[in-house]
Amino acid sequence: MLDAGADASLDPGELHGSVRLQRWSLGVGDGGPAEVVVLVPEGPKDARYPVVFALHGRGEAVKEPKEGAMGWPRDYALLQAIERIQKPPITDKDYQGLSEPVRLGQINAALAARAYAGLIVVCPYMPDIDLRKDAPQRSYGRFLLDTLLPLVRERTPARATAEATGIDGVSLGGAIAMFVGFENPQAFGCVGGLQPAIQAADGGLWASRAAKAREKNPKLGIRLLTSTKDYFRDGIYEASRGMRRLNVAHTFLDVPGPHDYIFNRGPGAYELLFQQERVLAGR
């Protein structure tokens, strides 16, 4: 995806609470400028952390790349969610008033039993990829796996294994995360989609992709999440039904909330951190 001679400009980062935010400029590729924000826990020097790619939605895809890459850290309040998930209990206020008591109780009980141990969250700018075409999605996947992931493993305290690497995203980013994850299942320990932009007519296709991915990686974690006022709720339900018919084990959640920024700042941010860390930590 990148020009062969492109130099990587790596910012050592700025500290935000317990997380160091780094901004990386990796040159220009076929999707435009490759801007990335990387959130690295400030921990002991010998600590190693799982890695998750967090892909933003279409609203950020149509922004300038440096602004789009700040979708999860700033616009979706992920930096704030990281601080809060380390200091439970999580409250309805943290969830922007969109919590469901049973689910909130489950998360807080799990955090009480084992504290959140940290993730390196990689937030790359993603162009406005046409979901009807496979080629640009594959090209973006190659950028993530062939260019960006090796750099993350070289420059951060990452656990450099597939089992400790996840991919997730919201809306457009959720669909791309699932496409890339299911096409490259041996590269990941967990594939997630938050309100992924998938259509009901394509539910069977997504289920088939998931089944093929699980055949290649029987340990692959899969999570689908929709919400009560999600535009893509029917499509996500159909994908989950198809997975059940094909005996593809996965986590499916239907939680309160709209398909909007308030959801990303509440359930979206916390579910991404919680579920990915639980699977990728391997404990």
Buried (B, 14 or more C-beta within 10 A) or exposed (E): BBEEEBEBEBEEBEEBEBBBBBBBBBBBBEBBBBBBBBBBBEEEEEEBBBBBBBBBBBBBBEBEBBBBBBBBBBBBBBBBBBEBBBEBEBEEEBBBEBBBEEBBEEBBEBBEEEEBBBBBBBBBBBBBBEBEEEEBBBBBBBBBBEBBBEBBBEBBBBBEBBBBBBBBBBBBBBBBBBBBBBBBBEBBBBBBBBBBBBBBEBBBBBBBBBBBBBEEBEEBBBBBBBBEEBBBBBBBBBBBBBBEEBEBEBBBBBBBBBBBBBBBBBBBBBBBBBBBBBBBBEE
